[in-house]
Amino acid sequence: MGTTTVNTFPPLHALDSPRGWILGLIVLLHVAFVWVLNNSLSFSIFPGPPPNTIVDFIEDEPQPLPPPPERIPEPLVRPDDIYVPAPATPDEAYPSEDNAPVRVTPERPLPPTTHVEPRPTIIEPAIPRGGLSEPIYPASEIRAGHTGTVVLSVQVLENGRVGEVRILQSSGYAKLDESALREARKWRFVPGTRDGVPIALWKQIPITFQIQ
C-alpha cells in the first residue's frame, strides 16, 4: 500500500508568480497568529501597569504647625494701686547692735557676765604741816664750796615712820649724800592709804645743798 503526502504549502513553482507570494504571505500570517494564541501573548501599543495591579498614590499628610507662644498680657497699673510706705525712723531703719535682741540657742549661749571690780583709791604719803627737818651742811663742804641736790626714795610705813632710804640721784659729793641719808631716817610722814586703809608706800624727796 502506497503512502500519500498532502502538502498544505503551495508548490515551489507557484512562488514564481506574484499570486504565489501573496498566498505564501497569507499562510505565514496564519501560522504566526496561531503561535501567538498558543503562547497567550498580548501586545499593547501603549505601555501601562501589568494586569490586576492597583496603583494607589498616598500623599504625605501635612505636619501641623506648632502653636504660637502664649502671650501673657501685662497687668495694668493704676495710680490707686501704687502703695508708698511711710518713711521709717532712723532707729527702726538702722537698729544698732546694742539694741538688737540676743537669741539664745544651743550653739550660741549667753556670754558670761564678768564682774569688774572698781579701782582702789590710793593716796600717797604726805609731808606733815610742820615740814621735815633739814640735814646738816658739813662745814668742810661749805669751806670747799661743794653744792648739789640729792634725790632720795623714802619708804613710808603704815605708822608714818621711815623704813628704807635709797639714793636715786647723788649730789656728786659723798659727805652731802651721807648727811641727807642720816636726816631722812629721822623723818615722820602722814602714811599713805588704799581705800582709806594705811599702807606702806614709797615717796621721792629732793634735798638741795646750797651756800647763801
Buried (B, 14 or more C-beta within 10 A) or exposed (E): EEEEEEEEEBEEEEBEEEEBEEBBEEEEEEEEEEEEEEEEEEEEEEEEEEEEEEEEEEEEEEEEEEEEEEEEEEEEEEEEEEEEEEEEEEEEEEEEEEEEEEEEEEEEEEEEEEEEEEEEEEBBBEEEEEEBEEBEBBEEBEEEEBBBBBBBBBBBBBEBBBEEBEBEBBBEBEBBBBBBBEBBEEBBBBBBBEEEEBBBBBBEBEBEBEEE
